Amino acid sequence: MVFIRDPCGIACLIVTYGAVVYADYVVTRWIILTTMPLSIWAPFHVVLFNTVVFLLGMSHLKAVFSDPGVVPLPANRLDFSDLHTTNNGTKHNPPGNGHGSEWTVCTRCETYRPPRAHHCRICKRCIRRMDHHCPWINNCVGERNQKYFLQFLVYVGILSLYSVALILGSWVWPCTECSQNVIDSQLRMIHSVILLLESALFGLFVTAIMVDQLHAILYDETAVEAIQQKGAYRPNRRKYQLLADVFGRGHPGLWLLPCATLNHGSRYHDTPLLSHDV
């Protein structure tokens, strides 16, 4: 389990959970229980909405605390003093790695790193297939937690859409049996408008990131590689195989479950550099 002590990331975590808790409170208290108190749909929406909240929370916690693919440091400190230049990615084939692909040397971590690994200045470590450092999960998005990050985006999008639908439904089909208390009506309207704006904002935001993540997966190019204009890692592989590399080899119907997947394949097709190899 990892946790990055980054003030910006911790603040974003607080904002994320605050927004989710507020959405759950407004939908349950002021939308469902207030506008459909005697309807058979009330318990259905309460259970379904909180199920999405639960899955969102689980996927987010997995993305926050999972190892994104940190490249292990060697047991003995290596001497790279002659490589401390402005170039942080000197190509090198480490002794004993047994692979034809070129590894690189990270002069900040002072260790070898496999192809497509990059150094994160916030995590202060090299991350396998690093896409970017996301403050909303206070962690890097890398080889081992990209699945959970994408699940989190999907569930935020579903929750936002669900909230908007419930709010608009309560306005279009007002409850004739609801309490006519003026204060309650005003409070419900205020909370509904705030949640509507919140849902629209977060929904559009995560949709844009989700599209970007899917593009990165389907074209096998991380955000770091796109910035560096490295297109050498695009294999001629089916889109399903690229998605399975992220979500695991299980049935696609299980890809949105925030749990570990058996037979989760590595996209490097090589083994990590062991400390006794250097």
Kinemage of the C-alpha trace (Angstrom):
@kinemage 1
@onewidth
@group {chain A} dominant
@subgroup {mainchain}
@vectorlist {calphas} color= white
{ca met a 1} P 0.000 0.000 0.000
{ca val a 2} L 1.320 3.439 -0.953
{ca phe a 3} L 0.247 6.929 0.051
{ca ile a 4} L 1.851 10.086 -1.297
{ca arg a 5} L 2.110 12.943 1.184
{ca asp a 6} L 1.393 15.651 -1.356
{ca pro a 7} L -0.653 18.628 -0.036
{ca cys a 8} L -2.370 19.197 -3.392
{ca gly a 9} L -3.264 15.519 -3.697
{ca ile a 10} L -4.593 15.320 -0.139
{ca ala a 11} L -6.726 18.416 -0.740
{ca cys a 12} L -8.131 16.855 -3.925
{ca leu a 13} L -8.973 13.666 -2.004
{ca ile a 14} L -10.934 15.715 0.530
{ca val a 15} L -12.785 17.548 -2.244
{ca thr a 16} L -13.560 14.257 -4.026
{ca tyr a 17} L -15.044 12.525 -1.002
{ca gly a 18} L -16.801 15.703 0.098
{ca ala a 19} L -18.510 15.950 -3.298
{ca val a 20} L -19.543 12.278 -3.272
{ca val a 21} L -20.907 12.438 0.289
{ca tyr a 22} L -22.818 15.632 -0.519
{ca ala a 23} L -24.307 14.076 -3.651
{ca asp a 24} L -25.395 11.007 -1.678
{ca tyr a 25} L -26.948 13.212 1.011
{ca val a 26} L -28.878 15.422 -1.403
{ca val a 27} L -30.145 12.584 -3.585
{ca thr a 28} L -31.201 10.421 -0.643
{ca arg a 29} L -32.584 13.113 1.682
{ca trp a 30} L -33.909 15.824 -0.612
{ca ile a 31} L -34.691 14.015 -3.874
{ca ile a 32} L -35.711 10.418 -3.208
{ca leu a 33} L -37.165 10.513 0.315
{ca thr a 34} L -38.768 13.915 -0.193
{ca thr a 35} L -40.250 13.683 -3.699
{ca met a 36} L -41.201 9.991 -3.750
{ca pro a 37} L -41.825 9.036 -0.095
{ca leu a 38} L -44.674 6.590 -0.827
{ca ser a 39} L -43.395 5.264 -4.157
{ca ile a 40} L -42.065 1.754 -4.649
{ca trp a 41} L -39.239 3.363 -6.643
{ca ala a 42} L -37.810 5.081 -3.547
{ca pro a 43} L -36.012 2.023 -2.051
{ca phe a 44} L -34.956 0.966 -5.545
{ca his a 45} L -33.219 4.304 -6.215
{ca val a 46} L -31.688 4.416 -2.724
{ca val a 47} L -30.139 0.968 -3.137
{ca leu a 48} L -29.007 1.530 -6.719
{ca phe a 49} L -27.563 4.986 -6.109
{ca asn a 50} L -25.637 3.860 -3.025
{ca thr a 51} L -24.373 0.795 -4.899
{ca val a 52} L -22.797 3.107 -7.464
{ca val a 53} L -21.362 5.210 -4.608
{ca phe a 54} L -19.881 2.064 -3.057
{ca leu a 55} L -18.288 0.929 -6.327
{ca leu a 56} L -16.971 4.454 -6.904
{ca gly a 57} L -15.407 4.539 -3.451
{ca met a 58} L -13.838 1.096 -3.818
{ca ser a 59} L -12.313 1.839 -7.221
{ca his a 60} L -11.024 5.209 -5.997
{ca leu a 61} L -9.426 3.692 -2.883
{ca lys a 62} L -7.805 1.027 -5.060
{ca ala a 63} L -6.412 3.703 -7.377
{ca val a 64} L -5.164 5.752 -4.411
{ca phe a 65} L -3.446 3.021 -2.427
{ca ser a 66} L -2.368 0.588 -5.158
{ca asp a 67} L 1.206 0.462 -6.346
{ca pro a 68} L 1.036 2.077 -9.810
{ca gly a 69} L 4.075 0.098 -10.930
{ca val a 70} L 7.019 1.513 -9.003
{ca val a 71} L 10.359 0.329 -10.352
{ca pro a 72} L 12.174 -1.290 -7.391
{ca leu a 73} L 15.433 0.212 -6.265
{ca pro a 74} L 18.517 -2.024 -6.226
{ca ala a 75} L 19.641 -3.572 -2.958
{ca asn a 76} L 23.064 -1.931 -3.376
{ca arg a 77} L 23.498 1.664 -4.467
{ca leu a 78} L 24.783 1.977 -8.040
{ca asp a 79} L 27.314 4.516 -9.215
{ca phe a 80} L 25.890 6.704 -11.970
{ca ser a 81} L 27.879 9.812 -11.128
{ca asp a 82} L 29.181 10.080 -14.699
{ca leu a 83} L 25.597 10.105 -16.057
{ca his a 84} L 24.277 13.054 -14.001
{ca thr a 85} L 23.590 15.338 -16.928
{ca thr a 86} L 20.549 17.185 -18.135
{ca asn a 87} L 19.445 14.023 -19.935
{ca asn a 88} L 17.479 11.927 -17.481
{ca gly a 89} L 16.919 8.996 -19.846
{ca thr a 90} L 20.317 7.694 -20.928
{ca lys a 91} L 19.830 4.474 -22.876
{ca his a 92} L 21.595 1.449 -21.507
{ca asn a 93} L 21.286 -2.326 -21.608
{ca pro a 94} L 21.875 -3.443 -18.007
{ca pro a 95} L 24.013 -6.503 -17.494
{ca gly a 96} L 22.067 -9.706 -17.075
{ca asn a 97} L 18.626 -8.441 -18.022
{ca gly a 98} L 18.426 -11.037 -20.785
{ca his a 99} L 16.285 -8.932 -23.114
{ca gly a 100} L 16.946 -7.254 -26.397
{ca ser a 101} L 14.996 -4.136 -25.593
{ca glu a 102} L 16.929 -1.158 -24.317
{ca trp a 103} L 16.511 -0.090 -20.734
{ca thr a 104} L 17.342 3.399 -19.529
{ca val a 105} L 19.094 4.885 -16.534
{ca cys a 106} L 17.231 7.245 -14.231
{ca thr a 107} L 19.788 9.591 -12.723
{ca arg a 108} L 17.319 10.690 -10.042
{ca cys a 109} L 16.518 7.209 -8.752
{ca glu a 110} L 20.037 6.105 -9.737
{ca thr a 111} L 18.835 2.783 -11.068
{ca tyr a 112} L 17.964 1.023 -14.301
{ca arg a 113} L 14.380 1.180 -15.470
{ca pro a 114} L 12.525 -0.904 -18.083
{ca pro a 115} L 11.208 0.461 -21.371
{ca arg a 116} L 8.303 2.905 -21.066
{ca ala a 117} L 8.998 3.664 -17.408
{ca his a 118} L 9.218 7.343 -16.461
{ca his a 119} L 10.217 9.292 -13.379
{ca cys a 120} L 7.526 11.118 -11.400
{ca arg a 121} L 8.788 14.216 -9.640
{ca ile a 122} L 5.936 14.069 -7.084
{ca cys a 123} L 6.198 10.362 -6.228
{ca lys a 124} L 10.000 10.666 -6.603
{ca arg a 125} L 10.184 7.228 -8.186
{ca cys a 126} L 10.121 5.714 -11.656
{ca ile a 127} L 6.749 4.249 -12.640
{ca arg a 128} L 6.167 1.492 -15.172
{ca arg a 129} L 4.149 2.761 -18.122
{ca met a 130} L 3.405 5.995 -16.338
{ca asp a 131} L 0.581 7.960 -17.945
{ca his a 132} L 0.455 10.940 -15.578
{ca his a 133} L 0.332 11.891 -11.913
{ca cys a 134} L -3.289 12.546 -10.948
{ca pro a 135} L -3.955 14.735 -7.886
{ca trp a 136} L -7.538 13.394 -7.697
{ca ile a 137} L -6.188 9.995 -6.649
{ca asn a 138} L -3.007 11.436 -5.109
{ca asn a 139} L -1.045 8.850 -7.051
{ca cys a 140} L 0.437 8.123 -10.446
{ca val a 141} L -1.626 6.385 -13.100
{ca gly a 142} L 0.573 3.528 -14.227
{ca glu a 143} L 0.677 -0.076 -15.294
{ca arg a 144} L -0.832 -1.561 -12.148
{ca asn a 145} L -3.602 0.887 -11.219
{ca gln a 146} L -4.833 2.307 -14.523
{ca lys a 147} L -7.752 -0.130 -14.382
{ca tyr a 148} L -8.942 1.262 -11.047
{ca phe a 149} L -8.494 4.843 -12.223
{ca leu a 150} L -10.617 4.204 -15.311
{ca gln a 151} L -13.256 2.446 -13.196
{ca phe a 152} L -13.364 5.485 -10.925
{ca leu a 153} L -13.954 7.750 -13.913
{ca val a 154} L -16.750 5.518 -15.200
{ca tyr a 155} L -18.550 5.448 -11.846
{ca val a 156} L -18.233 9.218 -11.377
{ca gly a 157} L -19.765 9.649 -14.823
{ca ile a 158} L -22.613 7.244 -13.981
{ca leu a 159} L -23.234 8.934 -10.632
{ca ser a 160} L -23.288 12.387 -12.231
{ca leu a 161} L -25.731 11.273 -14.926
{ca tyr a 162} L -27.896 9.492 -12.352
{ca ser a 163} L -28.012 12.582 -10.137
{ca val a 164} L -28.972 14.850 -13.031
{ca ala a 165} L -31.726 12.431 -14.091
{ca leu a 166} L -33.198 12.277 -10.574
{ca ile a 167} L -33.093 16.054 -10.160
{ca leu a 168} L -34.719 16.771 -13.529
{ca gly a 169} L -37.269 14.030 -12.864
{ca ser a 170} L -38.250 15.657 -9.572
{ca trp a 171} L -38.798 18.939 -11.413
{ca val a 172} L -40.711 17.509 -14.365
{ca trp a 173} L -42.925 15.216 -12.290
{ca pro a 174} L -43.388 17.029 -8.970
{ca cys a 175} L -44.797 15.061 -6.062
{ca thr a 176} L -48.406 15.966 -5.286
{ca glu a 177} L -48.306 14.219 -1.897
{ca cys a 178} L -45.096 15.871 -0.687
{ca ser a 179} L -44.929 18.288 2.191
{ca gln a 180} L -45.836 21.814 1.194
{ca asn a 181} L -43.544 23.352 3.805
{ca val a 182} L -42.047 26.450 2.197
{ca ile a 183} L -38.687 26.143 3.964
{ca asp a 184} L -38.326 22.491 2.932
{ca ser a 185} L -39.221 23.344 -0.657
{ca gln a 186} L -36.650 26.128 -0.774
{ca leu a 187} L -33.947 23.947 0.778
{ca arg a 188} L -34.686 21.160 -1.695
{ca met a 189} L -34.453 23.598 -4.591
{ca ile a 190} L -31.164 25.073 -3.361
{ca his a 191} L -29.588 21.651 -2.825
{ca ser a 192} L -30.897 20.443 -6.188
{ca val a 193} L -29.389 23.378 -8.083
{ca ile a 194} L -26.023 22.997 -6.317
{ca leu a 195} L -25.934 19.260 -7.015
{ca leu a 196} L -26.990 19.823 -10.620
{ca leu a 197} L -24.063 22.183 -11.161
{ca glu a 198} L -21.695 19.839 -9.340
{ca ser a 199} L -22.835 16.821 -11.352
{ca ala a 200} L -22.568 18.661 -14.661
{ca leu a 201} L -19.094 19.954 -13.833
{ca phe a 202} L -17.685 16.653 -12.592
{ca gly a 203} L -19.490 14.688 -15.303
{ca leu a 204} L -17.990 16.703 -18.144
{ca phe a 205} L -14.572 16.704 -16.473
{ca val a 206} L -14.339 12.938 -15.985
{ca thr a 207} L -15.800 12.265 -19.430
{ca ala a 208} L -12.981 14.227 -21.040
{ca ile a 209} L -10.374 12.361 -18.971
{ca met a 210} L -12.056 9.007 -19.662
{ca val a 211} L -11.976 9.592 -23.420
{ca asp a 212} L -8.302 10.542 -23.155
{ca gln a 213} L -7.540 7.385 -21.141
{ca leu a 214} L -9.348 5.122 -23.590
{ca his a 215} L -7.501 6.755 -26.478
{ca ala a 216} L -4.196 6.155 -24.684
{ca ile a 217} L -5.067 2.486 -24.117
{ca leu a 218} L -6.425 1.744 -27.587
{ca tyr a 219} L -3.461 3.431 -29.294
{ca asp a 220} L -0.968 2.114 -26.720
{ca glu a 221} L 0.542 5.516 -26.051
{ca thr a 222} L 0.677 7.142 -22.634
{ca ala a 223} L 0.344 10.878 -22.070
{ca val a 224} L 4.069 11.097 -21.321
{ca glu a 225} L 4.919 9.353 -24.599
{ca ala a 226} L 2.504 11.580 -26.505
{ca ile a 227} L 4.226 14.680 -25.117
{ca gln a 228} L 7.631 13.229 -25.929
{ca gln a 229} L 6.314 12.202 -29.378
{ca lys a 230} L 7.376 8.609 -28.957
{ca gly a 231} L 5.370 6.404 -31.270
{ca ala a 232} L 7.680 3.416 -31.347
{ca tyr a 233} L 5.592 1.415 -28.894
{ca arg a 234} L 2.478 1.025 -31.002
{ca pro a 235} L 2.181 -2.702 -31.811
{ca asn a 236} L -0.178 -4.144 -34.369
{ca arg a 237} L -2.550 -5.613 -31.794
{ca arg a 238} L -6.297 -5.869 -31.530
{ca lys a 239} L -8.106 -3.261 -29.464
{ca tyr a 240} L -9.595 -5.983 -27.273
{ca gln a 241} L -6.112 -7.239 -26.395
{ca leu a 242} L -5.005 -3.747 -25.424
{ca leu a 243} L -8.040 -3.354 -23.162
{ca ala a 244} L -7.447 -6.802 -21.668
{ca asp a 245} L -3.884 -5.764 -20.816
{ca val a 246} L -5.383 -3.092 -18.546
{ca phe a 247} L -8.488 -4.806 -17.166
{ca gly a 248} L -7.217 -8.391 -17.062
{ca arg a 249} L -7.981 -11.582 -18.936
{ca gly a 250} L -11.334 -12.170 -17.249
{ca his a 251} L -14.738 -11.757 -18.870
{ca pro a 252} L -15.381 -8.174 -20.091
{ca gly a 253} L -18.520 -8.145 -17.945
{ca leu a 254} L -16.258 -8.193 -14.872
{ca trp a 255} L -13.960 -5.397 -16.011
{ca leu a 256} L -15.786 -2.744 -13.972
{ca leu a 257} L -15.501 -4.637 -10.685
{ca pro a 258} L -12.892 -2.911 -8.468
{ca cys a 259} L -11.056 -6.084 -7.509
{ca ala a 260} L -7.834 -7.787 -8.486
{ca thr a 261} L -7.990 -9.772 -11.701
{ca leu a 262} L -6.301 -13.109 -12.175
{ca asn a 263} L -3.908 -13.569 -15.098
{ca his a 264} L -3.347 -9.842 -15.359
{ca gly a 265} L -0.785 -9.671 -18.145
{ca ser a 266} L 2.198 -7.330 -18.295
{ca arg a 267} L 2.488 -5.057 -21.286
{ca tyr a 268} L 6.280 -5.174 -21.163
{ca his a 269} L 6.602 -8.872 -21.928
{ca asp a 270} L 9.799 -8.895 -19.921
{ca thr a 271} L 10.771 -9.418 -16.317
{ca pro a 272} L 11.863 -6.688 -13.903
{ca leu a 273} L 15.510 -6.067 -13.328
{ca leu a 274} L 16.496 -7.855 -10.133
{ca ser a 275} L 18.847 -6.340 -7.611
{ca his a 276} L 21.386 -9.161 -8.048
{ca asp a 277} L 21.610 -8.460 -11.775
{ca val a 278} L 23.325 -5.092 -11.290
